[in-house]
Amino acid sequence: MTHITDGGSQANFVDINLIDKLKLNVINSSSLRAQAFESSFTQEQRRCVHLTLSGLWSKRSILITAFESNNSYTTYPAATLEISQFAHKKNLKLAVPPDNSSLPIELLIGGDYYWQIITSESSIKLSESFVKVPSMCGWILSGSRTHTTITDNTSVHKFSVQVSTDCLNDQVCCL
């Protein structure tokens, strides 16, 4: 499963096909009000699911609550030549597609779980462009993606989330 962590997102989203494929535990259905940039609001009922994210090496796991999403996200791009060469030189194993077989993003983890995934260990500056950020899933190589060409149409989405109190109560009880 390919995921991105976005500390600025107000909610978590999981691909609708992944919910069915993994038979994730649906805890309820909530009204989700969304608005794409310069578009009208849409309001739809969305399933709210629990899923467990586990670190392969850390053996840590967290329970995440996420809304289903039937949006098509851009694929996770393959590492640029610059990034691949840098990782090879530093003996880093990247968790990105090694070739042009870009993988779909199936899980967006928002700010409410961001600091449970990113650990308290210090980041390590590797160069002027790259930093290793520690996470429960291993090191994240963070930095600029120079020489990257975006060939897809760019889209901007704004989400306004209204969550039923049942879903919130489940999250608060876990804290």
PyRosetta script that sets phi, psi and omega in degrees:
from pyrosetta import init, pose_from_sequence

init()
pose = pose_from_sequence("MTHITDGGSQANFVDINLIDKLKLNVINSSSLRAQAFESSFTQEQRRCVHLTLSGLWSKRSILITAFESNNSYTTYPAATLEISQFAHKKNLKLAVPPDNSSLPIELLIGGDYYWQIITSESSIKLSESFVKVPSMCGWILSGSRTHTTITDNTSVHKFSVQVSTDCLNDQVCCL")
pose.set_psi(1, 131.4)
pose.set_omega(1, 177.8)
pose.set_phi(2, -98.6)
pose.set_psi(2, 129.8)
pose.set_omega(2, 179.9)
pose.set_phi(3, -133.8)
pose.set_psi(3, 158.3)
pose.set_omega(3, 172.2)
pose.set_phi(4, -123.4)
pose.set_psi(4, 150.0)
pose.set_omega(4, 178.3)
pose.set_phi(5, -112.0)
pose.set_psi(5, 123.3)
pose.set_omega(5, -176.5)
pose.set_phi(6, -129.6)
pose.set_psi(6, 101.9)
pose.set_omega(6, -179.0)
pose.set_phi(7, -63.1)
pose.set_psi(7, -15.8)
pose.set_omega(7, -179.9)
pose.set_phi(8, -91.0)
pose.set_psi(8, -10.6)
pose.set_omega(8, -179.8)
pose.set_phi(9, -78.5)
pose.set_psi(9, 139.9)
pose.set_omega(9, -177.8)
pose.set_phi(10, -88.2)
pose.set_psi(10, -6.1)
pose.set_omega(10, -178.5)
pose.set_phi(11, -148.7)
pose.set_psi(11, 172.5)
pose.set_omega(11, 178.5)
pose.set_phi(12, -112.9)
pose.set_psi(12, 143.0)
pose.set_omega(12, -177.8)
pose.set_phi(13, -133.7)
pose.set_psi(13, 140.0)
pose.set_omega(13, 178.1)
pose.set_phi(14, -127.1)
pose.set_psi(14, 141.1)
pose.set_omega(14, -178.7)
pose.set_phi(15, -60.3)
pose.set_psi(15, 135.3)
pose.set_omega(15, -176.6)
pose.set_phi(16, -57.8)
pose.set_psi(16, -36.9)
pose.set_omega(16, 180.0)
pose.set_phi(17, -68.4)
pose.set_psi(17, -32.7)
pose.set_omega(17, 179.1)
pose.set_phi(18, -68.9)
pose.set_psi(18, -35.1)
pose.set_omega(18, 177.4)
pose.set_phi(19, -58.4)
pose.set_psi(19, -47.9)
pose.set_omega(19, -178.0)
pose.set_phi(20, -72.9)
pose.set_psi(20, -40.0)
pose.set_omega(20, -178.5)
pose.set_phi(21, -63.7)
pose.set_psi(21, -42.7)
pose.set_omega(21, -178.9)
pose.set_phi(22, -91.6)
pose.set_psi(22, -2.8)
pose.set_omega(22, -178.1)
pose.set_phi(23, 52.4)
pose.set_psi(23, 53.1)
pose.set_omega(23, -178.3)
pose.set_phi(24, -67.7)
pose.set_psi(24, 150.6)
pose.set_omega(24, -178.8)
pose.set_phi(25, -71.7)
pose.set_psi(25, 111.3)
pose.set_omega(25, 177.5)
pose.set_phi(26, -83.7)
pose.set_psi(26, 119.0)
pose.set_omega(26, -177.1)
pose.set_phi(27, -93.7)
pose.set_psi(27, -26.6)
pose.set_omega(27, 173.7)
pose.set_phi(28, -174.4)
pose.set_psi(28, -176.8)
pose.set_omega(28, 176.1)
pose.set_phi(29, -124.1)
pose.set_psi(29, 132.5)
pose.set_omega(29, -176.4)
pose.set_phi(30, -130.2)
pose.set_psi(30, 157.6)
pose.set_omega(30, 177.6)
pose.set_phi(31, -80.7)
pose.set_psi(31, 125.7)
pose.set_omega(31, 179.2)
pose.set_phi(32, -116.0)
pose.set_psi(32, 120.7)
pose.set_omega(32, 179.7)
pose.set_phi(33, -105.0)
pose.set_psi(33, 119.6)
pose.set_omega(33, -176.2)
pose.set_phi(34, -127.2)
pose.set_psi(34, 152.5)
pose.set_omega(34, 176.7)
pose.set_phi(35, -142.2)
pose.set_psi(35, 121.1)
pose.set_omega(35, 173.2)
pose.set_phi(36, -77.3)
pose.set_psi(36, 155.4)
pose.set_omega(36, -178.2)
pose.set_phi(37, -52.7)
pose.set_psi(37, 126.9)
pose.set_omega(37, 179.6)
pose.set_phi(38, 58.6)
pose.set_psi(38, 32.3)
pose.set_omega(38, 177.9)
pose.set_phi(39, -127.0)
pose.set_psi(39, 171.0)
pose.set_omega(39, 177.7)
pose.set_phi(40, -77.9)
pose.set_psi(40, 157.8)
pose.set_omega(40, 175.5)
pose.set_phi(41, -67.6)
pose.set_psi(41, 146.3)
pose.set_omega(41, 168.0)
pose.set_phi(42, -123.4)
pose.set_psi(42, 147.5)
pose.set_omega(42, 179.1)
pose.set_phi(43, -132.4)
pose.set_psi(43, 123.9)
pose.set_omega(43, -177.3)
pose.set_phi(44, -138.1)
pose.set_psi(44, 153.8)
pose.set_omega(44, 172.5)
pose.set_phi(45, -78.5)
pose.set_psi(45, 131.2)
pose.set_omega(45, 179.2)
pose.set_phi(46, -128.8)
pose.set_psi(46, 143.0)
pose.set_omega(46, 174.6)
pose.set_phi(47, -71.8)
pose.set_psi(47, 145.0)
pose.set_omega(47, 175.6)
pose.set_phi(48, -113.9)
pose.set_psi(48, 124.3)
pose.set_omega(48, -173.4)
pose.set_phi(49, -122.8)
pose.set_psi(49, 159.3)
pose.set_omega(49, 170.0)
pose.set_phi(50, -104.3)
pose.set_psi(50, 139.5)
pose.set_omega(50, 171.0)
pose.set_phi(51, -145.0)
pose.set_psi(51, 151.8)
pose.set_omega(51, -179.2)
pose.set_phi(52, -106.7)
pose.set_psi(52, 126.1)
pose.set_omega(52, 175.9)
pose.set_phi(53, -102.7)
pose.set_psi(53, 124.4)
pose.set_omega(53, -177.8)
pose.set_phi(54, -119.5)
pose.set_psi(54, 140.9)
pose.set_omega(54, 174.8)
pose.set_phi(55, -82.5)
pose.set_psi(55, 130.9)
pose.set_omega(55, -177.3)
pose.set_phi(56, -64.4)
pose.set_psi(56, -42.1)
pose.set_omega(56, -177.0)
pose.set_phi(57, -97.3)
pose.set_psi(57, -33.0)
pose.set_omega(57, -175.6)
pose.set_phi(58, -79.9)
pose.set_psi(58, -19.5)
pose.set_omega(58, -177.1)
pose.set_phi(59, 64.2)
pose.set_psi(59, 10.3)
pose.set_omega(59, 175.3)
pose.set_phi(60, -84.8)
pose.set_psi(60, 152.1)
pose.set_omega(60, 175.1)
pose.set_phi(61, -144.7)
pose.set_psi(61, 152.4)
pose.set_omega(61, 176.2)
pose.set_phi(62, -134.4)
pose.set_psi(62, 148.0)
pose.set_omega(62, 176.6)
pose.set_phi(63, -91.0)
pose.set_psi(63, 123.0)
pose.set_omega(63, -178.0)
pose.set_phi(64, -112.0)
pose.set_psi(64, 138.6)
pose.set_omega(64, 172.3)
pose.set_phi(65, -103.8)
pose.set_psi(65, 127.8)
pose.set_omega(65, -176.4)
pose.set_phi(66, -140.9)
pose.set_psi(66, 152.3)
pose.set_omega(66, 174.7)
pose.set_phi(67, -88.9)
pose.set_psi(67, 146.2)
pose.set_omega(67, 174.5)
pose.set_phi(68, -70.3)
pose.set_psi(68, 149.4)
pose.set_omega(68, 178.5)
pose.set_phi(69, -137.3)
pose.set_psi(69, 130.7)
pose.set_omega(69, 174.5)
pose.set_phi(70, -106.6)
pose.set_psi(70, 16.4)
pose.set_omega(70, 174.8)
pose.set_phi(71, -72.1)
pose.set_psi(71, 148.6)
pose.set_omega(71, 172.8)
pose.set_phi(72, -95.5)
pose.set_psi(72, 111.9)
pose.set_omega(72, 178.9)
pose.set_phi(73, -87.5)
pose.set_psi(73, 156.5)
pose.set_omega(73, 174.7)
pose.set_phi(74, -61.4)
pose.set_psi(74, 152.2)
pose.set_omega(74, 179.8)
pose.set_phi(75, -73.5)
pose.set_psi(75, 156.1)
pose.set_omega(75, 177.4)
pose.set_phi(76, -74.7)
pose.set_psi(76, 119.6)
pose.set_omega(76, -173.2)
pose.set_phi(77, -71.7)
pose.set_psi(77, 150.1)
pose.set_omega(77, 173.9)
pose.set_phi(78, -66.1)
pose.set_psi(78, 155.1)
pose.set_omega(78, 178.9)
pose.set_phi(79, -64.9)
pose.set_psi(79, 139.5)
pose.set_omega(79, 176.5)
pose.set_phi(80, -68.5)
pose.set_psi(80, 164.3)
pose.set_omega(80, 178.2)
pose.set_phi(81, -58.3)
pose.set_psi(81, -41.4)
pose.set_omega(81, 179.3)
pose.set_phi(82, -59.6)
pose.set_psi(82, -45.4)
pose.set_omega(82, -179.0)
pose.set_phi(83, -67.9)
pose.set_psi(83, -43.3)
pose.set_omega(83, 179.5)
pose.set_phi(84, -61.3)
pose.set_psi(84, -43.5)
pose.set_omega(84, 179.2)
pose.set_phi(85, -65.7)
pose.set_psi(85, -41.2)
pose.set_omega(85, 179.1)
pose.set_phi(86, -62.0)
pose.set_psi(86, -47.1)
pose.set_omega(86, -179.3)
pose.set_phi(87, -62.4)
pose.set_psi(87, -40.9)
pose.set_omega(87, 179.1)
pose.set_phi(88, -63.4)
pose.set_psi(88, -43.4)
pose.set_omega(88, -179.3)
pose.set_phi(89, -64.0)
pose.set_psi(89, -35.8)
pose.set_omega(89, -179.1)
pose.set_phi(90, -91.7)
pose.set_psi(90, 3.8)
pose.set_omega(90, -179.7)
pose.set_phi(91, 59.0)
pose.set_psi(91, 43.9)
pose.set_omega(91, 178.3)
pose.set_phi(92, -102.6)
pose.set_psi(92, 139.0)
pose.set_omega(92, 174.4)
pose.set_phi(93, -99.5)
pose.set_psi(93, 118.4)
pose.set_omega(93, -177.6)
pose.set_phi(94, -90.4)
pose.set_psi(94, 143.9)
pose.set_omega(94, 177.7)
pose.set_phi(95, -98.2)
pose.set_psi(95, 48.6)
pose.set_omega(95, 178.0)
pose.set_phi(96, -126.2)
pose.set_psi(96, 158.9)
pose.set_omega(96, 179.4)
pose.set_phi(97, -57.8)
pose.set_psi(97, 132.5)
pose.set_omega(97, -177.3)
pose.set_phi(98, -76.6)
pose.set_psi(98, -11.3)
pose.set_omega(98, -178.3)
pose.set_phi(99, -135.6)
pose.set_psi(99, -153.5)
pose.set_omega(99, -179.3)
pose.set_phi(100, -89.0)
pose.set_psi(100, 18.0)
pose.set_omega(100, 178.1)
pose.set_phi(101, -87.4)
pose.set_psi(101, 64.6)
pose.set_omega(101, -177.3)
pose.set_phi(102, -54.2)
pose.set_psi(102, 135.7)
pose.set_omega(102, -177.9)
pose.set_phi(103, -98.4)
pose.set_psi(103, 146.4)
pose.set_omega(103, 177.7)
pose.set_phi(104, -71.9)
pose.set_psi(104, 145.9)
pose.set_omega(104, 174.7)
pose.set_phi(105, -82.0)
pose.set_psi(105, 121.1)
pose.set_omega(105, -174.8)
pose.set_phi(106, -108.4)
pose.set_psi(106, -13.0)
pose.set_omega(106, -178.3)
pose.set_phi(107, -144.2)
pose.set_psi(107, 126.7)
pose.set_omega(107, 173.0)
pose.set_phi(108, -110.2)
pose.set_psi(108, 119.4)
pose.set_omega(108, -179.5)
pose.set_phi(109, -101.9)
pose.set_psi(109, 120.8)
pose.set_omega(109, -176.0)
pose.set_phi(110, -90.2)
pose.set_psi(110, -171.6)
pose.set_omega(110, -174.2)
pose.set_phi(111, -62.2)
pose.set_psi(111, -26.3)
pose.set_omega(111, -177.6)
pose.set_phi(112, -68.9)
pose.set_psi(112, -19.9)
pose.set_omega(112, 177.3)
pose.set_phi(113, -116.1)
pose.set_psi(113, -3.3)
pose.set_omega(113, -174.9)
pose.set_phi(114, -53.0)
pose.set_psi(114, -50.2)
pose.set_omega(114, -175.5)
pose.set_phi(115, -80.2)
pose.set_psi(115, -3.6)
pose.set_omega(115, 169.6)
pose.set_phi(116, -86.5)
pose.set_psi(116, -23.1)
pose.set_omega(116, 179.6)
pose.set_phi(117, -90.7)
pose.set_psi(117, -45.0)
pose.set_omega(117, 176.4)
pose.set_phi(118, -77.8)
pose.set_psi(118, 128.2)
pose.set_omega(118, -175.2)
pose.set_phi(119, -90.2)
pose.set_psi(119, 170.9)
pose.set_omega(119, -176.0)
pose.set_phi(120, -81.4)
pose.set_psi(120, -7.4)
pose.set_omega(120, 177.1)
pose.set_phi(121, -62.0)
pose.set_psi(121, 148.8)
pose.set_omega(121, -176.9)
pose.set_phi(122, -68.9)
pose.set_psi(122, 144.0)
pose.set_omega(122, 171.8)
pose.set_phi(123, -70.9)
pose.set_psi(123, 157.5)
pose.set_omega(123, -179.7)
pose.set_phi(124, -123.7)
pose.set_psi(124, 121.1)
pose.set_omega(124, 178.0)
pose.set_phi(125, -77.0)
pose.set_psi(125, 121.9)
pose.set_omega(125, -178.0)
pose.set_phi(126, -97.3)
pose.set_psi(126, -31.5)
pose.set_omega(126, -179.8)
pose.set_phi(127, -160.8)
pose.set_psi(127, -173.6)
pose.set_omega(127, 176.7)
pose.set_phi(128, -66.6)
pose.set_psi(128, -22.7)
pose.set_omega(128, -175.4)
pose.set_phi(129, -105.7)
pose.set_psi(129, -22.1)
pose.set_omega(129, -171.0)
pose.set_phi(130, -126.6)
pose.set_psi(130, 144.5)
pose.set_omega(130, 176.6)
pose.set_phi(131, -132.7)
pose.set_psi(131, 138.0)
pose.set_omega(131, 171.7)
pose.set_phi(132, -90.4)
pose.set_psi(132, 122.6)
pose.set_omega(132, -179.9)
pose.set_phi(133, -110.5)
pose.set_psi(133, 125.5)
pose.set_omega(133, -178.1)
pose.set_phi(134, -75.7)
pose.set_psi(134, 139.1)
pose.set_omega(134, 176.7)
pose.set_phi(135, -142.7)
pose.set_psi(135, 167.5)
pose.set_omega(135, 178.3)
pose.set_phi(136, -66.1)
pose.set_psi(136, -16.1)
pose.set_omega(136, 179.4)
pose.set_phi(137, -96.1)
pose.set_psi(137, 1.3)
pose.set_omega(137, -176.2)
pose.set_phi(138, 117.5)
pose.set_psi(138, -170.8)
pose.set_omega(138, -179.1)
pose.set_phi(139, -77.7)
pose.set_psi(139, 138.3)
pose.set_omega(139, 174.8)
pose.set_phi(140, -106.2)
pose.set_psi(140, 126.4)
pose.set_omega(140, 175.3)
pose.set_phi(141, -86.5)
pose.set_psi(141, 114.8)
pose.set_omega(141, -175.4)
pose.set_phi(142, -118.1)
pose.set_psi(142, 140.6)
pose.set_omega(142, 178.3)
pose.set_phi(143, 161.8)
pose.set_psi(143, -171.2)
pose.set_omega(143, -177.2)
pose.set_phi(144, -76.8)
pose.set_psi(144, 152.3)
pose.set_omega(144, 177.2)
pose.set_phi(145, -111.7)
pose.set_psi(145, 75.1)
pose.set_omega(145, 178.9)
pose.set_phi(146, -68.6)
pose.set_psi(146, 156.5)
pose.set_omega(146, 180.0)
pose.set_phi(147, 63.3)
pose.set_psi(147, 22.4)
pose.set_omega(147, 178.7)
pose.set_phi(148, -92.6)
pose.set_psi(148, 132.5)
pose.set_omega(148, 177.6)
pose.set_phi(149, -113.6)
pose.set_psi(149, 126.3)
pose.set_omega(149, 177.8)
pose.set_phi(150, -97.9)
pose.set_psi(150, 117.0)
pose.set_omega(150, -177.6)
pose.set_phi(151, -99.6)
pose.set_psi(151, -15.1)
pose.set_omega(151, 179.5)
pose.set_phi(152, -82.0)
pose.set_psi(152, 161.6)
pose.set_omega(152, 173.2)
pose.set_phi(153, -67.9)
pose.set_psi(153, 138.6)
pose.set_omega(153, -179.8)
pose.set_phi(154, -85.5)
pose.set_psi(154, 134.8)
pose.set_omega(154, 176.8)
pose.set_phi(155, -128.9)
pose.set_psi(155, 150.3)
pose.set_omega(155, 177.2)
pose.set_phi(156, -123.1)
pose.set_psi(156, 132.8)
pose.set_omega(156, -179.9)
pose.set_phi(157, -123.8)
pose.set_psi(157, 141.6)
pose.set_omega(157, 173.5)
pose.set_phi(158, -121.0)
pose.set_psi(158, 129.4)
pose.set_omega(158, 179.4)
pose.set_phi(159, -114.4)
pose.set_psi(159, 135.5)
pose.set_omega(159, 171.2)
pose.set_phi(160, -118.5)
pose.set_psi(160, 118.1)
pose.set_omega(160, -171.6)
pose.set_phi(161, -106.7)
pose.set_psi(161, 130.5)
pose.set_omega(161, 172.0)
pose.set_phi(162, -117.4)
pose.set_psi(162, 116.7)
pose.set_omega(162, -174.8)
pose.set_phi(163, -108.5)
pose.set_psi(163, 138.4)
pose.set_omega(163, 176.1)
pose.set_phi(164, -67.2)
pose.set_psi(164, 154.9)
pose.set_omega(164, -177.7)
pose.set_phi(165, -65.6)
pose.set_psi(165, -26.0)
pose.set_omega(165, 178.2)
pose.set_phi(166, -61.4)
pose.set_psi(166, -45.3)
pose.set_omega(166, -179.7)
pose.set_phi(167, -64.8)
pose.set_psi(167, -40.6)
pose.set_omega(167, 178.7)
pose.set_phi(168, -67.1)
pose.set_psi(168, -40.9)
pose.set_omega(168, 179.4)
pose.set_phi(169, -59.6)
pose.set_psi(169, -40.3)
pose.set_omega(169, 177.9)
pose.set_phi(170, -62.0)
pose.set_psi(170, -39.7)
pose.set_omega(170, -179.3)
pose.set_phi(171, -70.3)
pose.set_psi(171, -43.0)
pose.set_omega(171, -177.6)
pose.set_phi(172, -66.4)
pose.set_psi(172, -38.2)
pose.set_omega(172, -179.8)
pose.set_phi(173, -64.5)
pose.set_psi(173, -27.2)
pose.set_omega(173, -179.5)
pose.set_phi(174, -78.1)
pose.set_psi(174, -15.4)
pose.set_omega(174, -176.0)
pose.set_phi(175, -73.2)
pose.dump_pdb("model.pdb")
